[in-house]
Amino acid sequence: MNKKVLIAAIAALALNAPLTFADTVDNAYRLCSVFDGTGLLSKPCDVSGWNQAVDVSIDTNSSEARKICLGVADMMDQKNIRFDRGWKIRIYSPFSNGNTIATCSLPN
C-alpha cells in the first residue's frame, strides 16, 4: 500500500467536491465515501457520530498511517471542508486488534 497513491486518490476526488457541505455528518460521510472509493481499505469506512470519528482500516504500518491521516486532514483544511470541534480520523490496521494506529483531528 502506497500512502501517496491513497492521498492522490482522495485529493483527486475532493477536487470535484463542493468546498462545504450541509453539516459535519455529511462531511464525514463524504470523506468516508472518498476513502471507500480508493479501493485500498481492508473494510468499509465507518462514521461514528457518538465517537465523532471517521474510522478507516488500512493494511499499513503506524508511521505510514500517521502520514496518511495528517495528509488527509491537511487536504480537508486546504479545501475549506470543516467539521465540528472534536471530530477526527481514526486509522486502524487489520492486524491492530481493534486499536488505532493513527489518529488526527479534522479541521474545524
VMD Tcl script that builds the backbone (N, CA, C; Angstrom):
set m [mol new atoms 324]
animate dup $m
set s [atomselect $m all]
$s set {name element resname resid chain x y z} {
  {N N MET 1 A 0.847 -1.173 0.000}
  {CA C MET 1 A 0.000 0.000 0.000}
  {C C MET 1 A 0.888 1.230 0.000}
  {N N ASN 2 A 0.605 2.145 -0.881}
  {CA C ASN 2 A 1.406 3.345 -1.015}
  {C C ASN 2 A 0.594 4.544 -0.560}
  {N N LYS 3 A 1.085 5.236 0.462}
  {CA C LYS 3 A 0.343 6.374 1.006}
  {C C LYS 3 A 0.148 7.472 -0.028}
  {N N LYS 4 A 1.115 7.657 -0.914}
  {CA C LYS 4 A 0.987 8.695 -1.931}
  {C C LYS 4 A -0.167 8.391 -2.877}
  {N N VAL 5 A -0.368 7.122 -3.185}
  {CA C VAL 5 A -1.476 6.727 -4.049}
  {C C VAL 5 A -2.797 7.039 -3.363}
  {N N LEU 6 A -2.910 6.706 -2.072}
  {CA C LEU 6 A -4.140 6.962 -1.331}
  {C C LEU 6 A -4.426 8.454 -1.258}
  {N N ILE 7 A -3.449 9.242 -0.896}
  {CA C ILE 7 A -3.657 10.683 -0.780}
  {C C ILE 7 A -3.978 11.295 -2.142}
  {N N ALA 8 A -3.315 10.839 -3.191}
  {CA C ALA 8 A -3.594 11.350 -4.537}
  {C C ALA 8 A -5.029 11.034 -4.951}
  {N N ALA 9 A -5.484 9.832 -4.640}
  {CA C ALA 9 A -6.855 9.448 -4.989}
  {C C ALA 9 A -7.860 10.301 -4.230}
  {N N ILE 10 A -7.615 10.516 -2.957}
  {CA C ILE 10 A -8.522 11.336 -2.151}
  {C C ILE 10 A -8.509 12.775 -2.654}
  {N N ALA 11 A -7.338 13.287 -2.966}
  {CA C ALA 11 A -7.235 14.658 -3.475}
  {C C ALA 11 A -7.979 14.801 -4.796}
  {N N ALA 12 A -7.828 13.835 -5.679}
  {CA C ALA 12 A -8.498 13.900 -6.980}
  {C C ALA 12 A -10.009 13.913 -6.820}
  {N N LEU 13 A -10.526 13.091 -5.941}
  {CA C LEU 13 A -11.968 13.059 -5.721}
  {C C LEU 13 A -12.443 14.317 -5.015}
  {N N ALA 14 A -11.664 14.823 -4.077}
  {CA C ALA 14 A -12.071 16.013 -3.331}
  {C C ALA 14 A -12.114 17.251 -4.219}
  {N N LEU 15 A -11.303 17.282 -5.268}
  {CA C LEU 15 A -11.314 18.427 -6.169}
  {C C LEU 15 A -12.664 18.585 -6.847}
  {N N ASN 16 A -13.398 17.485 -6.985}
  {CA C ASN 16 A -14.708 17.533 -7.620}
  {C C ASN 16 A -15.827 17.783 -6.619}
  {N N ALA 17 A -15.478 17.849 -5.337}
  {CA C ALA 17 A -16.481 18.028 -4.294}
  {C C ALA 17 A -16.710 19.514 -4.032}
  {N N PRO 18 A -17.907 19.870 -3.602}
  {CA C PRO 18 A -18.127 21.255 -3.190}
  {C C PRO 18 A -17.200 21.599 -2.022}
  {N N LEU 19 A -16.914 22.872 -1.855}
  {CA C LEU 19 A -15.990 23.266 -0.794}
  {C C LEU 19 A -16.583 23.093 0.591}
  {N N THR 20 A -17.887 23.199 0.726}
  {CA C THR 20 A -18.512 22.998 2.028}
  {C C THR 20 A -19.736 22.112 1.854}
  {N N PHE 21 A -20.144 21.476 2.933}
  {CA C PHE 21 A -21.316 20.608 2.920}
  {C C PHE 21 A -22.294 21.088 3.982}
  {N N ALA 22 A -23.460 20.481 4.024}
  {CA C ALA 22 A -24.511 20.936 4.923}
  {C C ALA 22 A -24.082 20.907 6.382}
  {N N ASP 23 A -23.419 19.868 6.797}
  {CA C ASP 23 A -23.005 19.792 8.194}
  {C C ASP 23 A -21.896 18.767 8.375}
  {N N THR 24 A -21.439 18.643 9.601}
  {CA C THR 24 A -20.310 17.767 9.914}
  {C C THR 24 A -20.556 16.319 9.522}
  {N N VAL 25 A -21.734 15.811 9.799}
  {CA C VAL 25 A -22.008 14.406 9.498}
  {C C VAL 25 A -21.978 14.172 7.990}
  {N N ASP 26 A -22.529 15.102 7.224}
  {CA C ASP 26 A -22.439 14.987 5.763}
  {C C ASP 26 A -20.987 14.989 5.310}
  {N N ASN 27 A -20.184 15.868 5.901}
  {CA C ASN 27 A -18.762 15.906 5.562}
  {C C ASN 27 A -18.085 14.583 5.888}
  {N N ALA 28 A -18.427 14.022 7.038}
  {CA C ALA 28 A -17.821 12.751 7.458}
  {C C ALA 28 A -18.198 11.630 6.490}
  {N N TYR 29 A -19.472 11.557 6.105}
  {CA C TYR 29 A -19.885 10.520 5.156}
  {C C TYR 29 A -19.258 10.746 3.782}
  {N N ARG 30 A -19.113 11.993 3.390}
  {CA C ARG 30 A -18.465 12.292 2.108}
  {C C ARG 30 A -17.005 11.841 2.140}
  {N N LEU 31 A -16.305 12.128 3.258}
  {CA C LEU 31 A -14.915 11.696 3.399}
  {C C LEU 31 A -14.836 10.173 3.378}
  {N N CYS 32 A -15.766 9.512 4.061}
  {CA C CYS 32 A -15.806 8.043 4.049}
  {C C CYS 32 A -15.991 7.521 2.628}
  {N N SER 33 A -16.871 8.142 1.892}
  {CA C SER 33 A -17.118 7.717 0.515}
  {C C SER 33 A -15.852 7.823 -0.325}
  {N N VAL 34 A -15.092 8.876 -0.099}
  {CA C VAL 34 A -13.839 9.051 -0.830}
  {C C VAL 34 A -12.843 7.967 -0.434}
  {N N PHE 35 A -12.702 7.725 0.872}
  {CA C PHE 35 A -11.813 6.651 1.325}
  {C C PHE 35 A -12.230 5.321 0.696}
  {N N ASP 36 A -13.536 5.015 0.751}
  {CA C ASP 36 A -14.023 3.751 0.186}
  {C C ASP 36 A -13.729 3.665 -1.309}
  {N N GLY 37 A -13.831 4.783 -1.999}
  {CA C GLY 37 A -13.616 4.811 -3.435}
  {C C GLY 37 A -12.187 4.514 -3.866}
  {N N THR 38 A -11.242 4.594 -2.935}
  {CA C THR 38 A -9.850 4.311 -3.304}
  {C C THR 38 A -9.617 2.832 -3.539}
  {N N GLY 39 A -10.461 1.975 -2.946}
  {CA C GLY 39 A -10.262 0.534 -3.058}
  {C C GLY 39 A -9.098 0.017 -2.230}
  {N N LEU 40 A -8.545 0.856 -1.374}
  {CA C LEU 40 A -7.380 0.462 -0.587}
  {C C LEU 40 A -7.700 0.095 0.858}
  {N N LEU 41 A -8.957 0.230 1.255}
  {CA C LEU 41 A -9.312 -0.090 2.638}
  {C C LEU 41 A -9.510 -1.588 2.804}
  {N N SER 42 A -9.183 -2.087 3.983}
  {CA C SER 42 A -9.365 -3.515 4.244}
  {C C SER 42 A -10.789 -3.833 4.686}
  {N N LYS 43 A -11.580 -2.810 5.015}
  {CA C LYS 43 A -13.016 -2.948 5.260}
  {C C LYS 43 A -13.637 -1.577 5.035}
  {N N PRO 44 A -14.947 -1.506 4.826}
  {CA C PRO 44 A -15.568 -0.213 4.527}
  {C C PRO 44 A -15.352 0.817 5.638}
  {N N CYS 45 A -15.218 2.050 5.227}
  {CA C CYS 45 A -15.093 3.175 6.152}
  {C C CYS 45 A -16.372 3.286 6.979}
  {N N ASP 46 A -16.239 3.823 8.190}
  {CA C ASP 46 A -17.385 3.954 9.083}
  {C C ASP 46 A -17.376 5.339 9.714}
  {N N VAL 47 A -18.555 5.931 9.842}
  {CA C VAL 47 A -18.708 7.202 10.546}
  {C C VAL 47 A -19.339 6.909 11.894}
  {N N SER 48 A -18.727 7.411 12.951}
  {CA C SER 48 A -19.264 7.259 14.296}
  {C C SER 48 A -19.596 8.637 14.859}
  {N N GLY 49 A -20.873 8.978 14.846}
  {CA C GLY 49 A -21.295 10.238 15.443}
  {C C GLY 49 A -21.052 10.259 16.937}
  {N N TRP 50 A -21.256 9.122 17.584}
  {CA C TRP 50 A -21.052 9.016 19.028}
  {C C TRP 50 A -19.604 9.329 19.399}
  {N N ASN 51 A -18.663 8.783 18.624}
  {CA C ASN 51 A -17.235 8.997 18.894}
  {C C ASN 51 A -16.643 10.159 18.097}
  {N N GLN 52 A -17.471 10.830 17.307}
  {CA C GLN 52 A -17.028 11.940 16.463}
  {C C GLN 52 A -15.816 11.530 15.627}
  {N N ALA 53 A -15.985 10.460 14.852}
  {CA C ALA 53 A -14.834 9.913 14.136}
  {C C ALA 53 A -15.204 9.343 12.775}
  {N N VAL 54 A -14.237 9.445 11.872}
  {CA C VAL 54 A -14.252 8.734 10.598}
  {C C VAL 54 A -13.233 7.618 10.766}
  {N N ASP 55 A -13.714 6.373 10.774}
  {CA C ASP 55 A -12.864 5.212 11.048}
  {C C ASP 55 A -12.535 4.474 9.760}
  {N N VAL 56 A -11.233 4.296 9.514}
  {CA C VAL 56 A -10.791 3.566 8.332}
  {C C VAL 56 A -9.799 2.485 8.736}
  {N N SER 57 A -9.816 1.395 7.992}
  {CA C SER 57 A -8.883 0.290 8.221}
  {C C SER 57 A -8.045 0.104 6.965}
  {N N ILE 58 A -6.734 0.280 7.129}
  {CA C ILE 58 A -5.802 0.211 6.004}
  {C C ILE 58 A -4.675 -0.742 6.373}
  {N N ASP 59 A -4.311 -1.595 5.445}
  {CA C ASP 59 A -3.195 -2.515 5.669}
  {C C ASP 59 A -1.887 -1.739 5.516}
  {N N THR 60 A -1.462 -1.103 6.610}
  {CA C THR 60 A -0.243 -0.299 6.606}
  {C C THR 60 A 0.331 -0.262 8.010}
  {N N ASN 61 A 1.492 0.340 8.160}
  {CA C ASN 61 A 2.098 0.461 9.491}
  {C C ASN 61 A 1.738 1.819 10.099}
  {N N SER 62 A 2.062 1.999 11.378}
  {CA C SER 62 A 1.652 3.215 12.080}
  {C C SER 62 A 2.329 4.470 11.532}
  {N N SER 63 A 3.557 4.352 11.089}
  {CA C SER 63 A 4.258 5.515 10.538}
  {C C SER 63 A 3.569 6.017 9.269}
  {N N GLU 64 A 3.245 5.103 8.367}
  {CA C GLU 64 A 2.543 5.478 7.139}
  {C C GLU 64 A 1.129 5.958 7.448}
  {N N ALA 65 A 0.477 5.317 8.423}
  {CA C ALA 65 A -0.882 5.711 8.797}
  {C C ALA 65 A -0.908 7.151 9.306}
  {N N ARG 66 A 0.079 7.544 10.097}
  {CA C ARG 66 A 0.152 8.924 10.588}
  {C C ARG 66 A 0.306 9.902 9.418}
  {N N LYS 67 A 1.133 9.544 8.448}
  {CA C LYS 67 A 1.322 10.410 7.278}
  {C C LYS 67 A 0.021 10.543 6.487}
  {N N ILE 68 A -0.672 9.427 6.306}
  {CA C ILE 68 A -1.954 9.451 5.591}
  {C C ILE 68 A -2.949 10.327 6.346}
  {N N CYS 69 A -3.054 10.100 7.643}
  {CA C CYS 69 A -4.005 10.824 8.482}
  {C C CYS 69 A -3.770 12.331 8.395}
  {N N LEU 70 A -2.544 12.735 8.624}
  {CA C LEU 70 A -2.217 14.163 8.595}
  {C C LEU 70 A -2.376 14.747 7.196}
  {N N GLY 71 A -2.025 13.975 6.169}
  {CA C GLY 71 A -2.175 14.446 4.795}
  {C C GLY 71 A -3.627 14.677 4.421}
  {N N VAL 72 A -4.497 13.755 4.816}
  {CA C VAL 72 A -5.921 13.896 4.509}
  {C C VAL 72 A -6.518 15.061 5.295}
  {N N ALA 73 A -6.196 15.176 6.581}
  {CA C ALA 73 A -6.710 16.284 7.393}
  {C C ALA 73 A -6.246 17.627 6.828}
  {N N ASP 74 A -4.999 17.704 6.402}
  {CA C ASP 74 A -4.468 18.933 5.815}
  {C C ASP 74 A -5.184 19.263 4.508}
  {N N MET 75 A -5.457 18.235 3.701}
  {CA C MET 75 A -6.159 18.457 2.450}
  {C C MET 75 A -7.581 18.966 2.711}
  {N N MET 76 A -8.253 18.414 3.720}
  {CA C MET 76 A -9.593 18.889 4.072}
  {C C MET 76 A -9.533 20.367 4.470}
  {N N ASP 77 A -8.513 20.728 5.234}
  {CA C ASP 77 A -8.330 22.115 5.660}
  {C C ASP 77 A -8.099 23.019 4.451}
  {N N GLN 78 A -7.241 22.594 3.534}
  {CA C GLN 78 A -6.957 23.390 2.336}
  {C C GLN 78 A -8.191 23.576 1.467}
  {N N LYS 79 A -9.067 22.582 1.460}
  {CA C LYS 79 A -10.297 22.647 0.663}
  {C C LYS 79 A -11.425 23.344 1.419}
  {N N ASN 80 A -11.109 23.839 2.629}
  {CA C ASN 80 A -12.081 24.537 3.471}
  {C C ASN 80 A -13.268 23.650 3.850}
  {N N ILE 81 A -13.009 22.368 4.025}
  {CA C ILE 81 A -14.035 21.425 4.474}
  {C C ILE 81 A -13.898 21.322 5.985}
  {N N ARG 82 A -14.941 21.711 6.690}
  {CA C ARG 82 A -14.890 21.854 8.142}
  {C C ARG 82 A -15.765 20.831 8.854}
  {N N PHE 83 A -15.375 20.551 10.078}
  {CA C PHE 83 A -16.076 19.619 10.956}
  {C C PHE 83 A -16.262 20.295 12.309}
  {N N ASP 84 A -17.260 19.851 13.055}
  {CA C ASP 84 A -17.410 20.363 14.415}
  {C C ASP 84 A -16.177 20.002 15.230}
  {N N ARG 85 A -15.880 20.822 16.235}
  {CA C ARG 85 A -14.725 20.583 17.100}
  {C C ARG 85 A -14.794 19.175 17.697}
  {N N GLY 86 A -13.664 18.491 17.689}
  {CA C GLY 86 A -13.580 17.157 18.281}
  {C C GLY 86 A -13.620 16.012 17.276}
  {N N TRP 87 A -14.008 16.294 16.022}
  {CA C TRP 87 A -14.048 15.227 15.023}
  {C C TRP 87 A -12.644 14.849 14.585}
  {N N LYS 88 A -12.464 13.568 14.283}
  {CA C LYS 88 A -11.131 13.058 13.958}
  {C C LYS 88 A -11.208 11.910 12.963}
  {N N ILE 89 A -10.055 11.628 12.378}
  {CA C ILE 89 A -9.863 10.413 11.583}
  {C C ILE 89 A -9.162 9.423 12.499}
  {N N ARG 90 A -9.672 8.199 12.532}
  {CA C ARG 90 A -9.010 7.128 13.282}
  {C C ARG 90 A -8.665 6.038 12.283}
  {N N ILE 91 A -7.376 5.721 12.210}
  {CA C ILE 91 A -6.922 4.688 11.278}
  {C C ILE 91 A -6.554 3.436 12.057}
  {N N TYR 92 A -7.078 2.326 11.575}
  {CA C TYR 92 A -6.806 1.007 12.142}
  {C C TYR 92 A -6.092 0.168 11.091}
  {N N SER 93 A -5.450 -0.875 11.546}
  {CA C SER 93 A -4.883 -1.883 10.656}
  {C C SER 93 A -5.667 -3.167 10.893}
  {N N PRO 94 A -5.801 -4.018 9.881}
  {CA C PRO 94 A -6.469 -5.299 10.123}
  {C C PRO 94 A -5.710 -6.155 11.142}
  {N N PHE 95 A -4.497 -5.758 11.467}
  {CA C PHE 95 A -3.663 -6.522 12.401}
  {C C PHE 95 A -3.487 -5.816 13.740}
  {N N SER 96 A -4.249 -4.736 13.992}
  {CA C SER 96 A -4.051 -3.946 15.216}
  {C C SER 96 A -4.984 -4.337 16.361}
  {N N ASN 97 A -5.717 -5.437 16.203}
  {CA C ASN 97 A -6.613 -5.923 17.263}
  {C C ASN 97 A -7.585 -4.856 17.760}
  {N N GLY 98 A -8.104 -4.048 16.847}
  {CA C GLY 98 A -9.088 -3.034 17.216}
  {C C GLY 98 A -8.505 -1.759 17.794}
  {N N ASN 99 A -7.184 -1.655 17.840}
  {CA C ASN 99 A -6.532 -0.447 18.349}
  {C C ASN 99 A -6.168 0.467 17.185}
  {N N THR 100 A -6.276 1.773 17.410}
  {CA C THR 100 A -5.887 2.708 16.359}
  {C C THR 100 A -4.377 2.690 16.175}
  {N N ILE 101 A -3.960 2.892 14.932}
  {CA C ILE 101 A -2.526 3.037 14.658}
  {C C ILE 101 A -2.202 4.490 14.323}
  {N N ALA 102 A -3.242 5.314 14.120}
  {CA C ALA 102 A -3.061 6.755 13.914}
  {C C ALA 102 A -4.392 7.455 14.160}
  {N N THR 103 A -4.313 8.641 14.725}
  {CA C THR 103 A -5.483 9.482 14.953}
  {C C THR 103 A -5.079 10.922 14.698}
  {N N CYS 104 A -5.941 11.668 14.031}
  {CA C CYS 104 A -5.660 13.091 13.842}
  {C C CYS 104 A -6.977 13.857 13.784}
  {N N SER 105 A -6.920 15.095 14.191}
  {CA C SER 105 A -8.105 15.952 14.221}
  {C C SER 105 A -8.457 16.437 12.826}
  {N N LEU 106 A -9.753 16.545 12.584}
  {CA C LEU 106 A -10.236 17.129 11.337}
  {C C LEU 106 A -10.414 18.632 11.543}
  {N N PRO 107 A -10.251 19.426 10.488}
  {CA C PRO 107 A -10.306 20.889 10.649}
  {C C PRO 107 A -11.687 21.368 11.080}
  {N N ASN 108 A -11.685 22.402 11.927}
  {CA C ASN 108 A -12.962 22.985 12.357}
  {C C ASN 108 A -12.952 24.479 12.150}
}
mol reanalyze $m
mol bondsrecalc $m
mol representation Tube
mol addrep $m
